Amino acid sequence: MAGIEGLLRSYEKYVSIPWESQLAGAQKVWFAVYNPMDERRLRTRLGEFEQATRQAQHHWRHCDLTPLFAQWMASHRYRDSYFAKPESLTMALTKFETYVAETLRAVLAEEDVDEHTLVAVSGVASLFGLTRVSSVIDAVNETIRGRLLVFFPGERDGTNYRLLDAPGSWNYLAIPITAQES
């Protein structure tokens, strides 16, 4: 089984394993790694991931990062000058990273998000070239009560992850979920 179907089957196995509660935040992060070409297929099947989560007696919360750059830019007071000279945006991107982390942290801190809740994050490809996924995850680690599932369009080699076709990768100790495990 390959592709999103295989990823879903692997996920069903992981989510049904009893969750240890005494883990550090970084140990509660799961990366569902899939081929970037399968992004649309994944998004149409998010409901099946939610259903698998609920069948395993856990709660589901979804956070889509896709619209965040547009929202952040639309509210930025220098947006017109950034559109005129995009190269000047580089300095402001640290504030965008903070905005993304604060948005995700707010979801993780919601009253009904507890140690039995899986927060599923999609749209990380929209961060490509703007900020690092690893920095955002590191910024929210300590607020994870249940599990954080990051739908990751890229590849994994051991503990090294590469988003999309980025030239560099980073080492992260998240639990990888891949289609090959089925």
C-alpha positions in Angstrom: 0.0 0.0 0.0 1.4 3.4 -0.9 0.4 7.0 -1.0 -2.2 8.5 1.3 -4.0 5.1 1.7 -0.9 3.6 3.2 -0.3 6.7 5.3 -3.8 6.5 6.7 -3.4 2.8 7.6 -0.1 3.5 9.3 -1.7 6.4 11.2 -4.6 4.2 12.3 -2.0 1.9 14.0 -0.2 4.8 15.7 -3.3 6.6 17.0 -4.7 3.4 18.5 -1.6 2.7 20.7 -2.2 4.0 24.3 -0.7 7.4 24.8 1.9 7.8 27.5 1.1 11.0 29.4 4.5 11.7 31.0 6.4 12.7 27.8 8.1 16.0 27.1 6.4 18.1 24.4 8.9 17.3 21.7 8.1 13.6 22.3 4.5 14.2 21.5 5.1 15.3 17.9 4.2 13.0 15.0 5.2 13.7 11.4 2.9 12.1 8.8 5.4 12.1 5.9 4.0 11.9 2.4 4.9 12.8 -1.2 4.2 16.5 -1.9 2.4 15.4 -5.1 -0.2 13.9 -2.8 -1.2 17.1 -1.1 -4.6 17.4 -2.6 -5.3 13.7 -2.0 -4.3 14.2 1.7 -6.6 17.2 2.1 -9.6 15.4 0.7 -9.0 12.6 3.2 -8.5 14.6 6.4 -11.9 13.4 7.5 -10.7 9.8 7.5 -7.7 10.8 9.7 -10.2 12.5 12.1 -12.4 9.4 12.1 -9.5 7.1 12.9 -8.6 9.5 15.8 -12.1 9.4 17.2 -12.4 5.6 16.8 -9.2 5.4 18.9 -11.1 7.4 21.6 -9.2 10.6 21.2 -10.3 14.1 20.3 -9.4 15.8 17.1 -8.6 19.4 16.4 -7.4 20.6 13.0 -5.2 23.7 12.3 -4.6 24.7 8.7 -1.6 27.0 8.3 -2.3 27.7 4.6 -4.0 31.1 5.0 -1.6 32.5 7.7 0.8 34.3 5.5 -2.0 36.1 3.6 -3.7 37.0 6.9 -0.5 38.3 8.4 0.5 40.2 5.4 -3.0 41.8 5.0 -2.8 43.1 8.5 0.8 44.4 8.3 1.2 48.1 8.2 4.1 48.0 5.7 2.4 45.5 3.3 2.3 48.0 0.4 6.0 48.6 0.6 6.7 44.9 0.9 4.7 44.3 -2.3 6.7 47.1 -4.0 10.1 45.7 -2.8 9.7 42.0 -1.7 13.3 41.8 -0.8 12.7 44.1 2.1 10.3 41.5 3.6 13.2 39.3 4.8 13.7 41.2 8.1 10.0 41.0 8.9 9.8 37.2 8.5 10.9 36.6 12.1 7.7 38.3 13.1 5.7 36.0 10.7 7.4 33.0 12.4 6.2 34.3 15.7 2.7 34.8 14.3 2.5 31.2 13.1 3.8 29.9 16.4 1.3 32.0 18.4 -1.6 30.9 16.1 -0.7 27.2 16.7 0.0 27.8 20.4 -3.5 29.3 20.7 -5.1 26.2 19.3 -3.0 24.0 21.6 -4.1 26.1 24.6 -7.9 26.1 23.8 -10.0 25.0 26.8 -11.2 21.7 25.2 -7.8 20.7 23.9 -6.5 18.3 26.6 -4.2 15.3 27.0 -6.6 13.2 24.9 -6.6 15.6 22.0 -4.6 15.3 18.8 -4.0 18.6 17.1 -3.5 18.0 13.3 -1.5 20.6 11.4 -1.9 20.8 7.7 -0.6 23.5 5.2 3.0 23.4 6.4 4.1 23.7 2.7 2.8 27.3 2.8 5.6 28.1 5.1 8.2 27.1 2.6 10.6 29.9 1.9 9.1 32.1 4.6 10.0 30.3 7.9 11.2 27.0 9.1 8.7 24.3 10.2 11.2 23.1 12.8 11.3 26.6 14.4 7.6 26.7 14.7 7.4 23.2 16.2 10.2 24.1 18.6 8.3 27.2 19.7 5.1 25.3 20.6 6.6 22.0 22.1 5.9 22.9 25.7 2.2 23.6 25.1 1.4 20.2 23.6 -0.8 18.3 26.0 -2.0 15.4 23.8 -0.3 14.9 20.5 0.7 17.2 17.6 0.4 15.6 14.2 2.1 17.5 11.4 1.1 16.5 7.9 4.6 16.8 6.3 4.9 17.0 2.4 8.4 15.9 2.0 10.8 13.1 2.8 12.5 11.6 5.7 15.9 9.9 6.0 16.4 8.6 9.5 15.7 11.6 11.7 16.4 14.1 9.0 13.4 15.8 7.3 13.3 17.7 4.1 10.2 19.8 3.3 9.1 19.7 -0.4 12.3 19.6 -2.5 14.3 21.9 -0.2 18.1 21.7 -0.6 18.6 21.3 3.2 17.1 19.2 5.9 17.0 19.3 9.6 17.3 16.7 12.3 14.1 16.3 14.4 13.1 13.5 16.8 9.4 13.4 15.9 7.7 10.1 15.5 7.6 9.5 11.8 4.4 8.0 10.2 4.9 6.9 6.6 3.0 4.8 4.1 5.9 2.3 3.9 5.0 1.0 7.4 1.8 -0.7 6.3 
